[in-house]
Amino acid sequence: MNDSIKKLLRIADKNLEVIDVSYETVNKKQRLVINATLSPCPQACKSCGSTGKDSDGKTIIVRNGKKKNYHTF
């Protein structure tokens, strides 16, 4: 999906990917629902000085799980 929805909502985050747009009825009101995923690049801990990569250059930081949020504009 292109970035027209992000431009319409004035969202400048490059890590946000819009997956789907749909209409849902919530409390007898029809609402526009935008399903998106935020996937920032993993960064290593600044306190311990880890690089976040092993000797082969592969990322060793593990990201698990998702969280659902509801935002009203």
PyMOL commands that set and color helices and strands:
alter all, ss='L'
color gray80, all
select helices_A, chain A and resi 4-8
alter helices_A, ss='H'
color red, helices_A
select strands_A, chain A and resi 16-26+29-38
alter strands_A, ss='S'
color yellow, strands_A
deselect
rebuild
show_as cartoon
